[in-house]
Amino acid sequence: MKTLLVTVDYNDADYISGIVTLEDQDYERFLPVIEAINNFKPYITEWGPQYSNWESCRPDLGDKSIYEVYHEFSIELLDEFNEKITGKLNNPESDYGSFHSIINIQEVTLGKRLVYGEYEYVKERGKERIEAYNKEYARLMGYKRAKDGMPLNSIPFNEMTPEETKLLEEADNLWKKYQ
């Protein structure tokens, strides 16, 4: 099973998103259509350039249907794609009936957190930067008070020495160094 987050545009950034679950075999069959949507190139109509990658709203002015835009795929495959991926995203309150562009199709896994630790706030998460951050953070937080072995994050603030306060501030602000 594949879980997809799909976002469509009705009119001037009127977005609707939804979660779609597909069988693996359907996902594999639809991948070429998804790639074609991702590689869509605008075309010229009587109205001007058409940037919408799905349903057109002005066929009388040269807008193409999805069957014309994605002519390399069968009508049946495009209809099934519409039914299984975008069919639940129709907006009954829209004056336009259907959406004109597919903005996002993203594979997601629900319920599984993939990033842990303080580095989740680091903007550039390259492996080397994360490893350097984690190593430095572990060094700072590995401090233990000499008199009782209490770790830095367990020492009450009113009992901290100036050196311990400095270490804790450095650990709390370490993320800034890795932005």
trRosetta pair geometry for C-beta under 8 A, 3 or more apart (Angstrom, degrees):
i j d omega theta_ij theta_ji phi_ij phi_ji
1 21 5.9 -4 -174 -173 111 101
1 22 7.0 152 -157 79 61 41
1 23 6.5 -48 -102 -111 62 38
1 24 6.7 -76 -56 -44 21 78
2 21 7.2 160 82 -154 46 53
2 22 4.9 -16 60 61 96 94
2 23 7.9 12 18 101 84 9
2 24 6.4 114 -23 -97 97 55
2 27 4.2 79 18 -85 146 151
2 107 6.1 -61 -168 -132 105 104
3 19 6.3 -9 -172 -171 98 101
3 20 7.4 155 -157 81 50 45
3 21 5.3 -20 -101 -100 72 76
3 22 8.0 177 -81 20 27 70
3 107 7.1 102 75 -162 56 61
3 108 5.3 -70 106 74 102 76
3 109 6.5 125 49 -100 121 35
3 110 5.9 -72 124 -13 169 100
4 19 7.2 151 79 -157 46 52
4 20 4.7 -19 62 63 99 95
4 21 7.7 178 19 -82 73 28
4 22 6.7 24 -4 -1 115 111
4 27 8.0 166 -43 -115 120 105
4 85 7.0 -17 78 -137 148 95
4 105 5.7 -11 -173 -168 124 83
4 106 6.6 141 -159 70 69 39
4 107 5.8 -43 -100 -98 71 50
4 108 6.9 124 -127 17 20 84
5 17 6.2 2 -178 -173 90 113
5 18 7.7 170 -151 87 53 30
5 19 6.0 -30 -98 -99 62 66
5 20 8.0 167 -89 20 15 78
5 104 6.8 -19 111 123 91 112
5 105 7.5 162 80 -152 53 35
5 106 4.6 -14 56 61 99 98
5 108 5.1 54 -21 -14 103 132
6 17 6.7 161 85 -151 45 62
6 18 5.7 -19 61 62 93 77
6 19 7.8 153 17 -104 80 17
6 20 5.4 26 -6 -2 124 122
6 85 6.0 148 -90 174 157 85
6 86 6.5 -140 157 -93 148 66
6 89 6.3 -106 107 -55 115 145
6 102 7.1 -48 -167 -151 96 102
6 104 6.9 169 -151 92 32 69
6 105 5.3 5 -108 -107 77 74
6 106 8.0 -171 -72 24 39 65
7 15 5.5 -1 -174 -168 106 113
7 16 7.1 167 -149 83 59 38
7 17 4.3 -24 -95 -95 83 89
7 102 7.6 117 82 -168 52 57
7 103 4.6 -54 104 68 100 107
7 104 4.0 30 36 43 109 104
7 105 8.0 -146 26 -62 66 43
8 15 7.0 154 79 -148 38 62
8 16 5.6 -15 58 59 88 87
8 17 7.9 166 16 -85 62 42
8 54 7.4 -33 -141 22 109 159
8 86 6.3 86 -64 -142 140 108
8 89 5.0 113 15 140 131 143
8 99 3.8 41 155 156 123 173
8 101 6.7 159 -160 87 67 50
8 102 5.5 -40 -104 -107 80 54
8 103 6.3 163 -115 7 20 89
9 13 6.4 -42 -139 -105 113 27
9 14 6.5 109 -163 61 62 57
9 15 5.6 -32 -96 -92 66 69
9 99 5.9 121 71 -165 36 108
9 100 6.3 -51 93 58 87 80
9 101 4.4 0 46 60 111 100
9 102 8.0 -153 13 -77 81 11
9 103 5.2 91 -31 -46 102 117
10 14 4.1 -49 55 87 103 115
10 15 7.7 -162 7 -78 82 20
10 16 6.8 57 -31 -7 108 107
10 91 5.6 -37 -81 25 144 144
10 94 4.9 -124 -158 -122 144 143
10 96 5.5 151 -179 52 91 133
10 98 7.9 -166 -124 132 79 27
10 99 4.9 -79 -85 -108 56 75
10 100 7.0 93 -156 6 23 83
11 14 5.0 17 52 18 65 124
11 94 7.2 150 -1 -152 112 111
11 95 7.9 -11 -12 57 156 90
11 96 5.4 158 -48 -29 119 148
11 100 7.2 81 -79 5 57 121
14 91 7.7 -54 138 -13 118 174
14 94 7.2 142 121 -109 146 111
15 103 6.5 -47 -120 22 111 155
16 89 5.2 148 106 -168 118 92
16 91 5.6 -167 -47 -66 152 110
16 99 7.2 -128 36 -75 110 133
17 89 7.7 -31 -143 -123 11 117
17 104 7.6 -12 -112 66 105 118
18 88 5.5 -156 146 102 164 107
18 89 5.1 -146 10 -85 130 91
19 108 7.5 -79 -126 59 99 130
19 110 7.6 32 -145 -61 146 133
20 84 7.1 104 -172 151 126 66
20 85 5.5 77 169 -135 171 53
20 88 7.0 165 -92 38 95 125
22 26 4.5 -126 -174 86 107 117
22 27 4.6 134 104 -60 129 86
22 30 7.2 -82 -152 22 163 139
22 84 6.4 80 -106 157 101 122
22 85 7.4 -5 -68 -83 127 84
23 26 4.7 88 59 7 83 104
23 27 7.0 -149 92 -8 41 87
24 27 5.5 -54 -148 35 33 116
24 28 6.4 33 155 -19 67 105
25 28 5.7 -51 -148 36 33 112
25 29 6.5 32 152 -18 64 106
26 29 5.6 -56 -147 38 33 111
26 30 6.1 22 157 -12 68 112
26 80 7.9 -131 -143 149 105 118
26 84 6.2 -99 180 148 142 163
27 30 6.0 -66 -145 43 26 104
27 31 6.7 49 153 -49 62 92
28 31 5.8 -28 -153 -5 32 119
29 32 7.9 -57 172 22 37 96
29 77 7.0 -138 159 -138 108 108
30 33 5.1 -57 -163 42 63 115
30 34 5.9 66 140 -26 84 102
30 77 7.9 172 -97 -178 63 96
30 81 5.4 136 -125 -109 108 98
30 84 7.6 -127 -67 82 145 124
30 85 6.5 138 -157 -46 156 138
31 34 5.5 -54 -144 37 34 113
31 35 6.3 35 157 -19 67 104
32 35 5.6 -51 -145 37 33 112
32 36 6.4 36 153 -21 65 104
32 73 7.2 160 107 -85 112 114
33 36 5.6 -52 -149 35 33 113
33 37 6.5 35 151 -20 65 102
33 70 6.6 45 -135 -166 83 150
33 73 5.9 40 -90 -82 96 163
33 77 6.8 -170 -60 144 131 110
33 78 7.0 162 -124 -98 136 66
33 81 5.2 -97 123 -101 168 155
34 37 5.7 -51 -150 34 32 112
34 38 6.4 34 150 -19 64 107
34 105 5.6 -108 -139 81 114 153
35 38 5.5 -54 -149 37 33 115
35 39 6.2 14 157 -4 67 112
36 39 6.0 -67 -143 49 29 99
36 40 7.1 67 149 -65 61 73
36 70 5.4 98 130 -122 147 106
36 72 7.1 -168 -103 53 146 120
36 73 7.3 -134 13 -26 163 123
37 40 5.7 -11 -161 -35 37 112
37 53 5.5 101 -154 151 78 132
37 54 7.6 15 -128 -70 113 87
37 70 7.8 -20 -65 -80 71 131
37 102 5.4 -15 -174 66 142 129
37 105 7.4 72 84 2 140 130
40 53 4.0 -149 -15 -122 179 115
40 69 7.2 8 -130 175 105 124
42 49 4.8 30 156 -178 133 105
42 50 5.8 170 -159 76 82 49
42 51 4.8 -27 -100 -94 119 58
43 49 7.4 154 83 -149 23 63
43 50 5.5 -14 63 50 72 104
43 64 6.9 29 61 -3 145 126
43 69 7.9 -152 2 -113 135 91
44 48 7.1 -69 -145 -180 71 29
44 49 5.9 -43 -98 -94 60 55
44 50 7.4 165 -110 5 10 85
44 62 7.8 -21 123 130 55 145
45 48 6.6 -5 61 50 78 27
45 49 7.6 114 20 -136 79 8
45 50 5.0 63 -12 -39 118 115
45 58 7.1 117 145 94 154 114
45 61 5.4 74 153 127 119 86
45 62 3.4 168 -149 87 86 114
45 63 5.6 -2 -103 -63 156 54
46 61 4.3 -122 59 -170 109 79
46 62 4.7 139 -4 -4 84 124
47 50 7.4 79 67 -71 109 87
47 58 5.9 54 -29 100 147 157
47 61 4.5 56 -34 145 101 143
47 62 7.0 -161 7 46 83 103
47 63 7.7 1 20 -50 128 92
50 56 6.8 -15 -158 -116 138 113
50 62 7.7 -147 -37 106 134 91
50 63 5.7 147 -117 -114 148 79
50 64 7.4 153 94 16 161 85
51 101 7.5 -12 122 -84 78 136
52 55 7.3 -58 151 74 131 42
52 56 6.1 145 82 -100 134 62
52 57 7.7 95 -1 -1 171 88
52 63 7.6 9 57 -145 123 119
52 100 3.9 -62 -139 160 135 104
52 101 4.9 -122 -142 -62 68 91
53 69 7.3 159 -163 164 53 155
53 101 5.0 72 32 -133 82 80
53 102 6.0 -82 87 36 113 79
54 66 6.0 -5 -160 -87 57 113
54 86 7.6 164 -143 -133 151 171
54 98 7.9 -120 124 140 117 111
54 99 6.3 29 78 104 142 86
54 100 5.9 159 64 172 89 28
54 101 5.5 169 14 -102 99 24
54 102 5.4 100 -49 -20 128 85
55 65 7.8 -8 -130 -144 59 59
55 66 6.5 -40 -79 -40 56 106
55 98 4.7 28 49 105 165 127
55 99 6.6 113 35 82 112 46
55 100 5.6 -99 72 -110 73 49
56 59 5.8 117 95 -68 121 70
56 63 3.0 165 -180 154 145 128
56 64 6.1 128 -29 58 144 37
56 65 6.7 -101 21 -86 109 38
56 100 6.9 65 -108 -137 28 96
57 63 6.8 63 46 26 39 176
57 96 6.2 -55 -105 -153 133 105
57 100 6.1 -52 -27 -91 104 122
58 61 4.2 -12 148 33 116 112
58 62 7.5 5 114 45 96 55
58 63 4.7 112 71 -10 68 127
59 62 7.8 178 -167 37 35 8
59 63 5.1 -85 -85 66 43 92
59 64 7.9 94 -119 -96 79 11
59 65 7.0 19 -106 -58 121 82
64 68 3.8 -122 -170 87 109 126
64 69 4.9 135 106 -53 126 82
65 68 4.9 97 52 6 72 98
65 69 7.1 -142 95 -2 37 88
66 69 5.6 -54 -139 42 36 109
66 70 5.7 -9 172 24 73 108
66 78 5.6 163 123 -174 118 137
66 82 7.7 140 70 -67 166 120
67 70 7.0 -64 -123 62 20 76
67 71 6.7 62 157 -95 55 62
67 75 5.7 7 -116 -101 123 85
67 78 6.2 -170 -87 57 71 163
68 71 5.9 0 -154 -63 29 102
70 73 5.0 -9 144 27 104 112
70 78 6.1 145 85 -94 128 126
73 77 4.8 -106 176 79 106 129
73 78 5.5 120 108 -50 121 95
74 77 4.6 96 59 4 85 100
74 78 7.1 -157 92 -1 46 85
75 78 5.9 -60 -149 42 32 108
75 79 6.1 32 154 -20 67 109
76 79 5.8 -55 -144 38 28 111
76 80 6.2 26 156 -17 64 108
77 80 5.8 -56 -146 39 29 110
77 81 6.3 36 151 -23 64 104
78 81 5.4 -48 -145 34 33 116
78 82 6.4 38 152 -20 63 103
79 82 5.5 -51 -150 35 32 115
79 83 6.3 31 151 -19 64 107
80 83 5.5 -52 -145 37 34 112
80 84 5.9 9 165 -1 69 113
81 84 6.5 -67 -135 48 22 93
81 85 5.4 -22 -177 22 64 121
81 86 7.2 31 138 9 73 100
82 85 7.2 -55 -102 52 11 83
82 86 5.4 -50 -143 58 50 105
82 87 5.8 88 143 -64 61 86
83 87 4.5 24 -150 -50 32 145
84 87 6.6 49 -20 10 15 119
85 105 7.4 -5 -172 -118 129 126
86 89 5.2 -67 -166 36 62 119
86 90 8.0 85 147 -48 79 73
86 99 7.4 -120 -172 45 124 124
86 102 6.7 -92 -89 -94 131 113
87 90 7.0 -25 -173 -17 40 104
89 99 6.7 -23 120 -11 112 138
90 94 7.9 -121 179 30 65 124
90 97 7.8 -35 -155 163 107 51
90 98 6.2 -49 -120 -111 95 68
90 99 7.6 -138 -108 -14 52 90
91 94 3.9 77 92 -19 113 113
91 99 7.3 91 3 -59 106 90
94 97 6.5 -110 100 -4 105 16
94 98 7.8 177 91 -26 141 10
94 99 7.9 -78 -145 -71 179 63
96 99 7.6 81 104 -93 124 30
96 100 7.3 -60 160 -36 144 100
99 102 7.5 97 114 -70 129 55
102 105 6.5 8 163 -39 120 102
109 112 4.8 -24 124 41 118 119
109 114 7.8 96 60 -50 121 115
113 116 6.7 89 126 -68 116 83
115 119 7.8 -113 -177 90 105 85
115 120 5.0 123 132 -107 118 96
115 125 7.7 -58 -124 -140 133 156
116 120 7.2 -63 -174 -54 9 114
117 120 6.4 149 75 -27 57 86
117 134 6.7 -16 -180 -100 156 102
118 121 7.0 -43 169 21 60 102
118 133 7.5 -142 88 153 99 118
118 137 6.0 175 50 -134 138 158
118 174 7.4 56 127 69 141 114
118 175 6.4 -127 154 -67 100 109
119 122 4.6 -22 -168 -1 76 124
119 125 6.9 114 150 -123 109 93
119 130 5.2 100 164 -132 163 83
119 133 4.9 116 -94 101 116 146
119 134 6.6 -53 -33 -59 134 83
119 137 7.9 -129 -50 -14 92 151
119 175 7.3 173 -113 -111 45 93
119 178 7.2 -46 -130 103 91 155
121 175 5.0 12 86 -159 117 148
122 125 5.6 120 94 -87 106 72
122 129 6.5 172 168 133 145 120
122 130 6.9 -179 62 -90 156 74
122 133 6.3 -103 -70 -57 148 166
122 175 6.1 -135 -73 -149 73 87
122 178 4.7 -35 -124 118 115 118
122 179 6.8 -144 -142 -90 60 45
123 179 5.3 52 10 -155 113 67
124 129 5.9 71 104 29 91 170
124 178 7.6 -136 58 163 85 78
124 179 7.7 97 13 178 89 31
125 129 6.7 -143 -148 76 23 118
125 130 5.8 36 -166 -58 72 115
126 129 4.6 84 61 9 86 106
126 130 7.0 -162 87 -7 41 87
127 130 5.9 -59 -147 38 29 109
127 131 6.2 26 158 -17 66 109
128 131 5.8 -56 -146 39 29 110
128 132 6.2 29 155 -19 65 107
129 132 5.8 -54 -145 38 30 110
129 133 6.2 32 155 -20 64 107
129 178 5.6 129 -180 -156 106 109
130 133 5.7 -53 -146 37 30 112
130 134 6.1 28 157 -18 65 108
131 134 5.8 -54 -143 38 29 110
131 135 6.2 30 157 -21 64 108
132 135 5.8 -55 -147 36 28 111
132 136 6.3 21 158 -12 64 109
132 178 7.4 165 88 -102 105 119
133 136 6.1 -64 -149 42 27 105
133 137 5.9 25 157 -18 67 112
133 174 6.7 129 -152 141 85 115
133 175 7.5 47 -147 -103 130 54
133 177 7.9 163 -107 81 88 102
133 178 4.9 -4 -83 -66 120 161
134 137 5.7 -56 -140 40 28 111
134 138 6.1 30 159 -21 65 108
135 138 5.9 -54 -146 36 26 111
135 139 6.6 29 152 -22 61 105
136 139 5.6 -50 -150 31 33 114
136 140 6.5 29 154 -15 65 105
136 174 6.2 171 111 -152 116 134
137 140 5.9 -56 -149 38 32 108
137 141 6.0 12 160 -2 68 114
137 171 6.2 95 -141 -144 71 87
137 174 5.6 176 -85 87 87 166
138 141 6.1 -62 -133 51 26 98
138 142 5.6 40 159 -38 64 112
139 142 5.7 -53 -143 26 22 118
140 143 6.7 -31 176 -15 38 108
140 152 7.3 -71 149 44 68 169
140 167 5.7 170 -161 -175 87 88
140 170 5.8 -147 -128 99 139 105
140 171 4.1 177 126 -80 138 100
140 174 6.9 -156 12 -61 157 138
141 151 7.2 27 171 179 72 112
141 152 5.8 -131 -141 52 48 125
141 153 6.2 9 -147 -28 98 113
141 171 5.6 107 -60 -132 83 146
142 151 7.8 -69 -151 -137 23 100
142 152 8.0 31 56 1 18 117
143 151 7.1 113 83 -157 59 59
143 152 4.4 61 69 -51 106 117
143 164 7.2 175 132 -124 145 80
143 167 5.5 19 -12 163 163 159
144 149 4.9 -5 170 -157 125 53
144 150 6.6 152 -159 69 73 28
144 151 5.6 -42 -100 -92 76 52
144 152 7.5 -98 -79 -32 34 70
145 148 5.7 11 91 49 113 77
145 149 6.6 -69 65 -8 69 6
145 150 4.6 3 28 52 117 85
145 151 7.9 -120 -2 -55 81 7
145 152 7.8 139 -42 -79 81 51
145 155 6.0 113 -43 -84 132 128
145 164 7.1 2 -90 -95 97 139
146 149 7.9 17 -151 -65 13 48
150 154 5.1 -125 -178 89 96 111
150 155 5.3 118 118 -75 124 81
151 154 4.9 76 63 13 80 108
151 155 7.6 -139 94 -24 39 84
152 155 6.2 -47 -151 11 32 112
152 164 6.4 -173 -130 -158 88 93
152 167 5.9 -103 -131 112 141 124
152 168 5.9 -178 170 -78 112 88
152 171 7.2 121 120 -6 146 155
153 168 7.6 138 -87 -118 58 104
155 159 5.7 -126 179 84 90 106
155 160 5.4 107 124 -82 124 83
155 164 6.1 -46 84 171 159 146
156 159 4.6 73 68 12 90 108
156 160 7.4 -141 94 -30 46 81
157 160 5.7 -39 -153 1 38 118
157 165 7.8 69 -152 -103 75 97
160 164 4.1 -136 -160 91 92 119
160 165 4.8 117 129 -58 132 81
160 168 7.0 -54 -136 -1 154 137
161 164 4.7 96 49 7 76 102
161 165 7.0 -136 93 -5 40 87
162 165 5.6 -53 -146 36 33 115
162 166 6.3 37 153 -22 65 105
163 166 5.6 -53 -151 34 31 114
163 167 6.6 33 150 -20 64 103
164 167 5.6 -50 -149 34 35 113
164 168 6.4 33 154 -17 65 105
165 168 5.8 -56 -149 38 31 109
165 169 6.3 30 154 -17 65 107
166 169 5.8 -55 -146 38 30 111
166 170 6.3 33 153 -21 64 107
167 170 5.6 -56 -149 36 30 113
167 171 6.4 29 153 -18 65 105
168 171 5.7 -53 -147 36 33 111
168 172 6.2 30 155 -17 66 108
169 172 5.7 -55 -142 40 31 110
169 173 6.1 5 164 3 66 115
170 173 6.4 -72 -140 51 23 94
170 174 6.4 54 153 -65 62 87
171 174 5.7 -22 -150 -22 31 118
173 176 5.2 -18 175 10 81 120
173 177 7.8 89 131 -20 75 90
174 177 5.7 -48 -169 24 51 115
174 178 7.1 25 146 -3 74 108
175 178 5.9 -74 -156 47 41 101
175 179 6.9 64 148 -53 71 86
176 179 5.9 -27 -155 -11 38 115
